[in-house]
Each structure stands twice: as C-alpha cells, then as structure tokens.
Amino acid sequence: MAVNRPVLVLLTSVLLGVGSPALAQPERKMRIRFWNLTAQTLTNVFLAPAGSESYGPDQCRNERGHVAPDERLRITGISPGRYDAKLQDQTGRVCVVRGITIKSGTIIRIAERDLTECQ
C-alpha cells in the first residue's frame, strides 16, 4: 500500500512532536534562569542544596564566565527545590544567600538587598 508523501510527512511530524507546542512545553518549562539584580558583575555563582556546603559547578561557566548587573544567566544541572547560593563579584566579595526556592520555568532573582552574608 502506497502512502501519500504529505501524509507521511504529517505523520512523522506528529510522532516526533514537531510543530506541537503542547509537546514542546515541558522542555521549555524546565528552563531555570538567574537574574543578577545586584550592583556588581558576578564572576561565580554556585548552588548547593539548602543547609549543605555541597556546592555544584560554577553556573557562570554556562555562558560568558560572568553575569553583569541586570543580565540573566542560564542555570543547569539542578532540580527544583530549596538552595543556598554562593556568589562572588568582580571586587572579590563573596556572599551567601540562603533558602532560595527554585521552581521549573522560573527566574531566580537576587538583588543587592538579599546580600546579607558577605565577606
């Protein structure tokens, strides 16, 4: 039985999820971004499960190696949950922000006023 080419292309597209916003949604929903609302360029951003010192890799390495004020940074390798963030800025100041709730598809906002534990 011969299958009409347009029908075959349509079937393949449906099976692969091409052109289906409903099927593409979960991937987009998992995106987590960090928004630097501090006054300094951040050179390191580390995340650890809340209450632990088990910081993961430097998230700044996901892009240009830094995140300037009012810029966003792609966060990878973490699941939704509660985290502590350790940030280092271009002046060498290191700050820890504790108990950040991270959800899929959200933006983590850290502002200058959140930086209370700094050295």
N, C-alpha and C positions, 0 to 999 in steps of 0.2 A: 504494500500500500504506500503510495507516494504522499509525502506531507508537503503542503504548500510552504514555500520558504518564509513568507511573512508570518505564518502561523508558528513555524519552528522558532523564529527569532523571538516572537512574543512569549512562547512557552519557556524558552531558555531564560529570557529576561525575568519572568515571573519566578522561576525556580531559583535564580541567583539573587533575587531581590533588587535587581536594577530598576530604578525608577519608582521604587516603592518607599515613600517617606516613612511609612509605618515600620517597615523592616529596618530601615537605616537609623531610626530613632535611638535604639539602645546604645549604639556606638557613640553617638553624639552626647547622649545623656551621661555617659561615664566620664566625660571631659571635666577635669578639675583645673582651675587656674588660680594663680596667686596675683593679687593686685597690690603693688607697693604704694601705699599711701603715706610713707614716711618721708622725711625731708632729705634723705640721703640715698645715693645709689647703693644697692646691696650687692655684695660680691659673693656671699654664700648664703644659702637658705637650706637648712636641714630640718627634717621632720622625724619625730620619734613618737611611738605610742605614748599617750598621756601618762605621766608619772614614771617613765623609764628614762634611761640615758642611752637607749639603743637608736641613735640617730642613723638614718639611712644616708644614701648618697646625696651630694650637693645638687639640689634642684636647679641651680643656676647653670649647670653644665648641660641642661636640656636645650638651651638656646645659645645666647651670646656670651655666657660666662658672667653676666651681671644683669641686674634689673634696676633701671633708673626710676626716680620718683614718677608716679602716675603711669608706669608701664605695667603690663601683665606678663606673667611667666607661666608656661605650661608645667603642670605638676604630673609626674609619672611614678609608677611603682608603688602606689599606696591604695588602700581600700577605704571606703567611708568609715568614719569613726572619730574618736577624740585623740588629738595630737598636741604635742608641745613643739613649738618652732624655735630653732636657734638661728638667729640672723646676724651676719657680720656686715658692717657697712664699710665704705671706702676709707673712712677715717681709722678703722681698726676696732671700733666699738662693737662689742658682742652683746646681744640682748636675747633673752628667752621670753617667749610668750606662751603661757601655759593654758591647756584646756580648750583648744580650738576645735570646734565641731566641724568636720568636713563631710559633706554630702556629695553624692554623684551629681555632676552637672552644675556645680555651684562655683562661685568665686570666693576665695579666701581673701578677706580684706584685713590688712594690718596697717594701722595708722600710727603716727608718732605718739599719740596719747596711749597706745597699747604697750609701748616700750617702757615698762616699769622696772624690769630686772636687767640692768645693763652694767657692763664693766668697761 
